[in-house]
Amino acid sequence: MTLELIFAVVTAVVTGIMGACTKNKVIPAKYVPIQNIVIGVIAALVAIYFKIFSDIPTAIIVSLGVSLGVGGAYDAMQIPKK
């Protein structure tokens, strides 16, 4: 379980950093969810390659869930600032 948690945290941090750096500067804001999906798919492939999760669907669901969740949390934190 520890390796899975570390993997989820690393995926979340990478997604958050990429979203903060590229939003409205490199990538228009409407394409950031696609960026998060790509990060999630790459994270799932890494998890499958290193056998972090016992099965492939779990790796995909966790990776996409974490990356899209971080993107949504980042956007939710920006709403009160506007």
SULLIN-V81100 format. One line per field, one symbol per residue. phi: phi as a letter, one per 20 degrees, with the letter a starting at -180 (. if undefined). psi: psi as a letter, one per 30 degrees, with the letter a starting at -180 (. if undefined). burial: b if it has 9 or more other ideal C-beta (glycine too) atoms within 8 Angstrom, else e. Layout:
# SULLIN-V81100
phi=???
psi=???
burial=???
This chain:
# SULLIN-V81100
phi=.fffffgffffffffffffffefmdddggfefgffffffffffffffffelfdfcfgffffffffffffffffffffffffe
psi=eeeeeeeeeeeeeeeeeeeeefkgeekkfffeeeeeeeeeeeeeeeeeeghelfleeeeeeeeeeeeeeeeeeeeeffeff.
burial=eeebeebbeebbebbbebbeebbeeebeeeebeebbbebbbebbebbbeeebbeeeebbbebbbbbbbbbbeebeeeeeeee
